[in-house]
Amino acid sequence: MNVDAQKRAAAARAVEFVRPGMRIGLGTGSTAKYFVEQIGERVRSGLKIVAVPTSEATLADAQRCGIELTTLDETPELDLTVDGADEIGPDLSLIKGGGGALLREKIVATASARLIVIADRSKLVATLGRFPLPIEVVPFGLAATERAIQRAISAVQQPGPLTLRRRKDGHPFVTDGGHWILDAALDRVDEPPALAHALSGVAGVVEHGLFVGLAHMAIIGGRDGVEIVDGVGISS
């Protein structure tokens, strides 16, 4: 299977965990988009669920697919969230935020009884960090926040360059929450919990892309089929 087929297969397997009446969190990104489309097909065939999207892009996709939507204000507890990831570690620690939706993704994941991550095989890594770590920040005082972030990282591990994410036109990328994103090129993250804790204490940091202790299962699409990762091992 090519990469798109791997993503589609992982999404299809995740659909099997959805039951009638569930309150579902809908993730953001290319793999999560396949899940939204496949859930939409089930909804058109009679499946009754309500869902909370994690981004404006996913909101538009879900509406197009005819999925009934709610909000966390109306439905503060969810049964299941299915989302993608940029990297998945052996213990199911994640790096997320390549698409810029990390804040809403983490809020929705935290409100869920269960988080299932879906991805192609390339996202499964031995050590997190090759993918730049997104850090969502407020625009005010950016230079001071950057310095504080570097100090926080240095207290835990070797730091790396911080790059302000920009759009194609050169302007800063703006998240759905109106914030900016700094991408930290760290190469490796040996202690995700420690780094997550350090970054959470920086004034000006709204959220970071380390998702630690949130995922319950990863469904990985590979060339030879779909694998399940539960933090203990891999099974077919």
Stockholm file with secondary structure:
# STOCKHOLM 1.0

chainA/1-236         MNVDAQKRAAAARAVEFVRPGMRIGLGTGSTAKYFVEQIGERVRSGLKIVAVPTSEATLADAQRCGIELTTLDETPELDLTVDGADEIGPDLSLIKGGGGALLREKIVATASARLIVIADRSKLVATLGRFPLPIEVVPFGLAATERAIQRAISAVQQPGPLTLRRRKDGHPFVTDGGHWILDAALDRVDEPPALAHALSGVAGVVEHGLFVGLAHMAIIGGRDGVEIVDGVGISS
#=GR chainA/1-236 SS CCHHHHHHHHHHHHHTTCCTTCEEEECCSHHHHHHHHHHHHHHHTTCCCEEEESSHHHHHHHHHTTCCBCCTTTCCCBSEEEECCSEECTTSCEECCTTSCHHHHHHHHHTBSCEEEEEEGGGBCSSBTSSCEEEEECSTTHHHHHHHHHHHHHTTSCCCCEEECBCTTSSBCCCTTSCEEEEECCSCBSCHHHHHHHHHTSTTEEEESEECSCCSEEEEEETTEEEEECSSCEEC
#=GC SS_cons         CCHHHHHHHHHHHHHTTCCTTCEEEECCSHHHHHHHHHHHHHHHTTCCCEEEESSHHHHHHHHHTTCCBCCTTTCCCBSEEEECCSEECTTSCEECCTTSCHHHHHHHHHTBSCEEEEEEGGGBCSSBTSSCEEEEECSTTHHHHHHHHHHHHHTTSCCCCEEECBCTTSSBCCCTTSCEEEEECCSCBSCHHHHHHHHHTSTTEEEESEECSCCSEEEEEETTEEEEECSSCEEC
//
